[in-house]
Amino acid sequence: MKSGSEASRVPVGAVGFTLIELLMVVVIIGIITMFALPRFTGSRELAYRAQTKTDLRTLLSAQEAYFDDYGVYADDANNLNINRTSNVTLSVLEIAGNGYSATATHATSPVECGFYTGPVTPPPGITFPGEGIIACTD
């Protein structure tokens, strides 16, 4: 029978990891994560922007259907029966004759998208390339 000191010894050819090796793996994983996180954050912002634009397009389609039915545009997005993303707020800013302006904002993103057509003031803070085109803040 072996004594207590001999039983706790590790054989010379034993396979395993040292503490230094494990710490190096953790450090390397941390460095890779540090570089990968900004990419995922950018992807999240792009998804929020896409949700905002999609809801604004839905509003535009609903406005045109409302105009076809009633001859005027709806002054409140809540008057239109549309499906929207839960975190996106749609706002009709101005209506004038055969035109209107609207914005969409996402609750968790500073991005705001807008649209205008006709004789109305474009939504402030957004640079539009032209009338009838959805544009967003940068």
N, C-alpha and C positions, 0 to 999 in steps of 0.2 A: 504494500500500500504506500502511496506517495504522501510525503509530508505536506502541510498547508502551503508552504512557499512554492513547492514544485507544482501543485495543482493550479495555481493562479497564473503561472507563466504561460505566455503565448508562444506557440512553436515558431521557429525562425521563418519558415516558408508560408506562414498564414497569410491569407488574402483578406484585404480590408482597406478602408480609407483612413487616413490620418486626419486629425483636426485641421491642419493647414490645408489639406486638399479640399475638404468640405467648405472651409471658409472661402477659398478661391472660387469655387463653383457658385457660392452665394453672391460673391462680389461680381462675377461675370454676369449672372442673371440680373442683378441690379443694374448694371451698365446697359445691358440690352433693353431692359424695361424703360430706363431713362430715355433712350433714343426712340422707343416705339410709342410711348404715351402721347407725345405731341401729334403724331399721325392719327391716332384714334380720336383725339380732341378735334382735329380738323375735320375728320369724317363726321363727327357728331354735329358740328356746325353746318356742314353741307346738308345733312339730313334735316335739320331744323329749317334751313333755307328752302329745301325742297317741299317740306310740309306747308310752309307759309305760301309758297308760290302755287301749290296745288289747291289750297283752300281759296286763294284769290281767284284762280281760274274758275273754280266751281261757282264762286260768287258772280263772276262775269257772265257765265252761262245762265245762271238763275236770273240775273238782272235783264238779260235779253229776252228770256221767256216771259218775265213779268211785264216788260215793255210791250211785247207782242199781245199780251192779254189785256192790259189796262191802258196802254198808250202813254204811260209815264214810267219812270224808274222808281224803284222802292227807295224810300229815304232811310230805311233801317235794315240792316242785314238780318235782323231777327224776324222781319216780316217775310223773308224768303225761306222756304222749306228746303234747306240744304243740309247735307251731312258734312260735318267739319271735324277737324282734329281737335281734341279736347284742350290742348294748350295754345291754340291759335285764336286770336281775337280779330274779328273782321269789323271794319268800320266804314260806313259810307260817309264821306266828308262833305260833299257838296253835290247838289243836283241843279242843273240849269237847262231847261228845254230838252234838247236831245243829247245831253251829255251828263257825265257824273265823274266823280273821283272817289277812290276807295283805297284803304290801306289794310294790311294784314301784319300782325306782330305775333311772335312766338314768346311765350311766357319765360322760357329759360334761355333765350338768346337775344342779344341786342339788335339782331337783324330785323329790319322793317321793309316790307315790299309794298309797292303801290302801283296804281293804274289810274289813268285819266283819259277821257275822250270827250270831245265837244268843247263848248265854250265855258270851261270851268278852270279854276286854278289848280295846277298840279299839286299833289301832296308835297309839303315842305320837307326838306332834308334829303330828298332823293333826286338824283340826276337821271333824267329820262332821255333816251336817245330819240324819242319821238312820241307822238300821240298814239294811244292804243297799244303800247308795249309795256309789259310788266317789267319793272325795274326794282332793284333792292339797294339798300345802303351797303357799304363795304364793311 
